[in-house]
Amino acid sequence: MPMTEPPLPMRPLRLEVIVGSVRAERFAPVIVDWFVERARAREEFDTAILDLVDAALPQDLSTTPEVDAFTERIGCADAFVVVTSEYNHGYPAALKTALDTVKHGWRAKPIGFVAYGGMSGGLRAVEQLRQVVAELHMVSVREAVSFHQARKHFDPADGAANDAAQRMMTQLVWWAEALRIRRDHAPYPG
Ligand SMILES: Cc1cc2nc3c(=O)[nH]c(=O)nc-3n(C[C@H](O)[C@H](O)[C@H](O)COP(=O)(O)O)c2cc1C
């Protein structure tokens, strides 16, 4: 008779929710609060918010105490969700600086996207981000959340968005658990 593997005793997955917009009077906090409430309801995650407004990362990519703290936090995470707006068909510059600031801490970890914006719901920003995170050796999960015309029409009860968020988190958990086991056993060949 085939033996069934016992479930692995997993510690919670550390999820960092990265806030991409650093604009004055940004809409981002509404979307972040909506997502984080749902992430904190999932027992698989230990969820934290990493707001780039507070991170103070230099655009010249020099090393500062803030960069060291940011790098350490990324290194301790098991999974990421980026909450991104869309500006001129791209994602916020602060997000690019954040991604470029860290080298190894992103690697062999999954990332999901919660996007918002005008007509496109931030989906063009997400597609650009997928290219960049692949270069950082990350796995971007297929499911993403998108709110179009967010400032005017944001609806926290939106069924499609709620469903997408749950599916995205389930995919993140799958990848985060698998990749943490692999990272614990063998250094990622980056
Ligand atoms: C400079 C700028 C460019 C924008 N370009 C786009 C765009 O290309 N596509 C889109 O759907 N929305 C666009 N928008 C709308 C923003 O996505 C929307 O205002 C969103 O709320 C911005 O997020 P934030 O308030 O958290 O910064 C743009 C907004 C700004 C300020």
The ligand as an SDF file (V2000), in Angstrom:
LIG
                    3D

 31 33  0  0  0  0  0  0  0  0999 V2000
    0.7560   60.8100  -13.9860 C   0  0  0  0  0  0  0  0  0  0  0  0
   -0.4140   59.8920  -14.0810 C   0  0  0  0  0  0  0  0  0  0  0  0
   -0.5370   59.0570  -15.1700 C   0  0  0  0  0  0  0  0  0  0  0  0
   -1.6110   58.1630  -15.2440 C   0  0  0  0  0  0  0  0  0  0  0  0
   -1.6690   57.3040  -16.3010 N   0  0  0  0  0  0  0  0  0  0  0  0
   -2.6060   56.3390  -16.3050 C   0  0  0  0  0  0  0  0  0  0  0  0
   -2.5840   55.3370  -17.3080 C   0  0  0  0  0  0  0  0  0  0  0  0
   -1.7440   55.3060  -18.1830 O   0  0  0  0  0  0  0  0  0  0  0  0
   -3.5310   54.3760  -17.2830 N   0  0  0  0  0  0  0  0  0  0  0  0
   -4.5010   54.3480  -16.3080 C   0  0  0  0  0  0  0  0  0  0  0  0
   -5.3320   53.4540  -16.3310 O   0  0  0  0  0  0  0  0  0  0  0  0
   -4.5390   55.2820  -15.3350 N   0  0  0  0  0  0  0  0  0  0  0  0
   -3.6200   56.2780  -15.3130 C   0  0  0  0  0  0  0  0  0  0  0  0
   -3.6330   57.2160  -14.3250 N   0  0  0  0  0  0  0  0  0  0  0  0
   -4.6560   57.1320  -13.2950 C   0  0  0  0  0  0  0  0  0  0  0  0
   -4.1030   56.4900  -12.0560 C   0  0  0  0  0  0  0  0  0  0  0  0
   -3.8220   55.1230  -12.2420 O   0  0  0  0  0  0  0  0  0  0  0  0
   -5.0970   56.6410  -10.9110 C   0  0  0  0  0  0  0  0  0  0  0  0
   -5.2140   58.0320  -10.6740 O   0  0  0  0  0  0  0  0  0  0  0  0
   -4.6570   55.9480   -9.6300 C   0  0  0  0  0  0  0  0  0  0  0  0
   -5.5820   56.2490   -8.6320 O   0  0  0  0  0  0  0  0  0  0  0  0
   -3.2890   56.3980   -9.1930 C   0  0  0  0  0  0  0  0  0  0  0  0
   -2.9320   55.7450   -8.0140 O   0  0  0  0  0  0  0  0  0  0  0  0
   -2.4830   56.5460   -6.7190 P   0  0  0  0  0  0  0  0  0  0  0  0
   -3.5590   57.6060   -6.4740 O   0  0  0  0  0  0  0  0  0  0  0  0
   -2.4790   55.5300   -5.5920 O   0  0  0  0  0  0  0  0  0  0  0  0
   -1.1490   57.1130   -7.0000 O   0  0  0  0  0  0  0  0  0  0  0  0
   -2.5930   58.1400  -14.2280 C   0  0  0  0  0  0  0  0  0  0  0  0
   -2.4580   59.0150  -13.1350 C   0  0  0  0  0  0  0  0  0  0  0  0
   -1.3860   59.8560  -13.0630 C   0  0  0  0  0  0  0  0  0  0  0  0
   -1.2520   60.7540  -11.8620 C   0  0  0  0  0  0  0  0  0  0  0  0
  1  2  1  0
  2  3  1  0
  2 30  2  0
  3  4  2  0
  4  5  1  0
  4 28  1  0
  5  6  2  0
  6  7  1  0
  6 13  1  0
  7  8  2  0
  7  9  1  0
  9 10  1  0
 10 11  2  0
 10 12  1  0
 12 13  2  0
 13 14  1  0
 14 15  1  0
 14 28  1  0
 15 16  1  0
 16 17  1  0
 16 18  1  0
 18 19  1  0
 18 20  1  0
 20 21  1  0
 20 22  1  0
 22 23  1  0
 23 24  1  0
 24 25  2  0
 24 26  1  0
 24 27  1  0
 28 29  2  0
 29 30  1  0
 30 31  1  0
M  END
$$$$
